[in-house]
Amino acid sequence: MNGDDCATRKYWPWIAWTYRRVETYSCAMIRFFTGAILATHGVARLFGPAPAFGLTKYVAALPPASLGAFELAGGLALAAGFLTRPVALLFTVLWLLFSFSHAPGGPASWFMLGAFDHYPAMLACLCMAFVFRGGGRWSLDHRIGREF
């Protein structure tokens, strides 16, 4: 029995060629875009008009500039797949702190609010996945030949 015998049948097999070409890159794409999103948070915190925006009670003790520098540098490292697991672990902890903090606009934590406020939890879960999986084949960690 080879791998094709166990493959899931496609609803529309005639379009399989479109996604078979990119499916090997899918985890790298998710890692890249997650890192890019985190890096843009760092840019906004470093160069934006309100660097302390969104700093809730669990992370308010952190200086906004150092948090922004970490988000920028760590986001770029995650996007490139460099030191993926340690960077993703730090992001997981940070965004879980954001998630379980009280929201700036009200007394409820993330699970009691609308979909927009689930965004920190989603980023924490994405980063946690990279803690478990690592950078993958298309990462600098793989290219270097070493990872945590």
C-alpha positions as CSV (number, residue, x, y, z in Angstrom):
1,M,0.0,0.0,0.0
2,N,1.6,3.3,-1.0
3,G,0.7,6.9,0.0
4,D,-1.7,7.4,-2.9
5,D,-3.8,4.4,-1.8
6,C,-4.5,6.1,1.6
7,A,-5.0,9.6,0.1
8,T,-8.2,11.4,0.8
9,R,-10.4,11.6,-2.3
10,K,-10.9,15.1,-3.6
11,Y,-14.3,16.6,-4.2
12,W,-13.0,18.3,-7.3
13,P,-9.9,16.4,-8.4
14,W,-9.5,18.6,-11.4
15,I,-8.3,21.5,-9.3
16,A,-5.8,19.5,-7.2
17,W,-2.9,20.8,-9.3
18,T,-3.5,24.3,-8.0
19,Y,-2.8,23.6,-4.4
20,R,-0.5,20.6,-4.7
21,R,2.2,23.1,-5.8
22,V,2.0,25.2,-2.7
23,E,0.9,22.7,0.1
24,T,4.6,22.0,1.0
25,Y,5.0,25.7,1.8
26,S,1.8,26.1,3.8
27,C,3.4,25.9,7.3
28,A,6.1,28.3,6.2
29,M,3.5,30.7,4.9
30,I,1.6,30.6,8.2
31,R,4.9,31.1,10.1
32,F,5.9,34.0,7.9
33,F,2.6,35.8,8.1
34,T,2.4,35.3,11.9
35,G,5.8,36.8,12.2
36,A,4.9,39.7,9.9
37,I,1.8,40.5,12.0
38,L,3.9,40.4,15.2
39,A,6.6,42.6,13.6
40,T,4.0,45.2,12.6
41,H,2.8,45.4,16.2
42,G,6.4,46.2,17.1
43,V,6.7,48.9,14.5
44,A,3.4,50.4,15.7
45,R,4.6,50.3,19.4
46,L,8.0,51.8,18.5
47,F,7.0,54.4,16.0
48,G,3.3,54.9,16.5
49,P,1.6,57.8,18.4
50,A,0.4,55.6,21.3
51,P,3.2,53.1,22.2
52,A,1.4,52.0,25.4
53,F,-1.9,51.2,23.6
54,G,-3.2,47.8,24.6
55,L,-0.9,47.3,27.5
56,T,-3.2,45.7,30.0
57,K,-2.6,45.0,33.7
58,Y,-0.4,41.9,33.2
59,V,2.0,43.6,30.8
60,A,1.8,47.2,31.9
61,A,5.1,46.9,33.9
62,L,7.0,46.2,30.7
63,P,8.4,49.3,29.0
64,P,6.6,49.9,25.7
65,A,9.9,50.5,23.8
66,S,11.4,47.2,24.9
67,L,8.2,45.4,24.2
68,G,8.1,47.0,20.7
69,A,11.7,46.1,20.0
70,F,11.0,42.5,21.0
71,E,7.9,42.4,18.8
72,L,9.7,43.8,15.9
73,A,12.9,41.7,16.2
74,G,11.1,38.6,17.3
75,G,8.5,38.9,14.6
76,L,11.2,39.2,11.9
77,A,13.0,36.2,13.4
78,L,9.8,34.1,13.5
79,A,9.0,35.1,9.9
80,A,12.4,34.0,8.8
81,G,12.3,30.9,11.0
82,F,15.4,31.8,13.1
83,L,15.4,30.6,16.7
84,T,11.8,29.7,16.0
85,R,11.0,27.7,19.2
86,P,12.4,30.1,21.8
87,V,11.0,33.2,20.1
88,A,7.6,31.5,19.6
89,L,7.6,30.5,23.3
90,L,8.2,34.1,24.4
91,F,5.4,35.3,22.1
92,T,3.1,32.6,23.4
93,V,3.6,33.8,27.0
94,L,3.3,37.5,26.0
95,W,0.1,37.0,24.0
96,L,-1.4,34.8,26.7
97,L,-0.8,37.6,29.1
98,F,-2.5,40.0,26.7
99,S,-5.4,37.4,26.3
100,F,-6.1,36.9,30.0
101,S,-5.7,40.5,31.0
102,H,-8.7,42.7,31.3
103,A,-9.5,44.5,28.1
104,P,-8.8,48.3,28.0
105,G,-12.4,49.1,27.3
106,G,-14.1,46.9,29.9
107,P,-13.8,44.6,32.9
108,A,-14.1,41.3,31.0
109,S,-11.2,39.1,29.8
110,W,-10.9,38.0,26.2
111,F,-13.3,35.0,26.3
112,M,-16.2,37.2,27.4
113,L,-15.8,39.7,24.6
114,G,-16.5,39.9,20.8
115,A,-14.4,38.4,18.0
116,F,-11.9,41.3,17.8
117,D,-10.8,40.6,21.3
118,H,-10.0,37.0,20.5
119,Y,-7.1,38.2,18.4
120,P,-4.5,37.9,21.1
121,A,-5.6,34.4,21.9
122,M,-5.3,33.4,18.3
123,L,-1.8,34.8,18.0
124,A,-0.9,33.0,21.3
125,C,-2.2,29.7,19.8
126,L,-0.4,30.2,16.5
127,C,2.9,30.8,18.4
128,M,2.3,27.8,20.6
129,A,2.0,25.7,17.4
130,F,5.5,26.9,16.4
131,V,6.8,26.0,19.8
132,F,5.7,22.4,19.1
133,R,6.6,22.2,15.4
134,G,9.6,24.4,15.0
135,G,10.5,26.4,11.9
136,G,10.0,23.5,9.5
137,R,11.8,22.8,6.2
138,W,11.6,26.4,4.9
139,S,13.3,28.1,7.8
140,L,16.7,29.5,8.7
141,D,16.9,27.0,11.5
142,H,16.7,24.2,9.0
143,R,19.1,25.9,6.6
144,I,21.6,26.3,9.4
145,G,21.1,22.7,10.5
146,R,20.4,23.4,14.2
147,E,17.3,24.2,16.2
148,F,16.1,24.1,19.8
